[in-house]
Amino acid sequence: MRIHESEEMYLETILVLKGERPAVRSIDIAERLGYAKSSVSRGISLLQDRGYIKVGDDGFIDFTELGAKKAEGIYDRHNTLTEFFIELGAGKELAESNACRIEHVIDDEILALIKRRISK
């Protein structure tokens, strides 16, 4: 099942935040992405409904097994594209910003070709 770009952004952001701090809350996501708290609340609810995350009584967000796998896949796409663009000669910031946009629409087959190219 393909998920929406905004859901992927939330999952990736949760993964990155979990690498930076011991616990992640909705407010952390809103601050990182610059989104309204109400938008993040709706996004978190959708991710729960899809079985990607769970939110504890304390408001802390954790991945389900499915959610962790999905988030890691999204982050891998981001890193692969960033590395590829840097290899092509793009600066880090330009590579990052383009990878962030493209990671949500690139086909798995094309991504596999890019991975093969950068692993040579």
N, C-alpha and C positions, 0 to 999 in steps of 0.2 A: 504494500500500500504506500503510495506516494503522499507525503505530507506537504503542507503549505510552507512557503518560504518563511513566514513569520514564526511558525512553530519550530522550524529548523533553527532560526535565529535564537529563540528562547532556549532550546536544548543546547546549542553550542555555547551560549552565554552562561548557562548553569554549569556546564562542564568546566569552562575557563575559570569561573568564580570559585568553584569547588577546589581548583588547583591553587587558588590564592588565599583562601580562608577556610576555617574549619566548618562553617555552616553558611548556607545560602537561604535568603528570604526573598520574597517578592519585591520588596523595596530595593534590594541590592540589584536585581535585574532591571527595575525601572530606572534606577540611577545610571547603570552602565549603558543602557540602550537609549536613554533620554526619552522614554515613553511615559505616558500618564499611568499612575498607579491602577486606575480602572481598566486600562487596556491590558496591563500585565496580569491583573486579577482574572480577566476573561481568558487570556492565553494560558494561564496556569490551570484554570478549570478545564479547558479543552485538552491540555496535555494529560491531566489526570483521567479524563474520560477515555482517552485513547490508550491508557495503561502505560504511559511513558514515565510518569513521576508519581510520587505520593507526597503529601504535605502532612507533617505531624501536627499534633495539637499545639506545639510550640511555634508553628509557622515555618519550621525548617523544611526545606525541599530536598528530597532524595530521589535518585533514579530507581526505577524498577530495572530488572535485568534487561528487558526489551529497550527501555529508555536509554540506559547506559550504552548499549550496543549501537543504537541509532545516533546518539550524540557523538560517540567516538568515530563513527563513520563520516559524519558531517565534518568533524574537526580534521579528520584525515584528508578529506577532499580539499578543505581550506589550505592545509599545510602543503599538500601536493601541488596545488595550483600556484600558491605563493612561491614555492621553490622553483617551479617551472618558469614563472615570469621573471624571477630574479636571474635564472640561468640564461634567459633570453636577453638580459641586459636592463631590465626595469629596476628602479630603485625599490628598496624595501617597502616604503609607504605606498607607492603606486601599485606594487605587486599585491600587497595586503588588501588594498581597497578594491582592486579588480577581482581578486580571488573571492572576496566576500560576496560580491554580486554574482559571479559566475558559478560558484559552488552549488547554488540552488537549482540550476537548470542544466548542468552538464550531464550528458549521458554516461552511464557506467562504462560503456565500451570505449568512449573517447578518453575518459579518465584512466582506464587501464593502459591505453596507448601512451598517454603522458607519463604514467608511472614507469613504463618500460623504457621510455626515452631518457628520463632523468636518472634511471638506475644504471645506465651504461657507463 
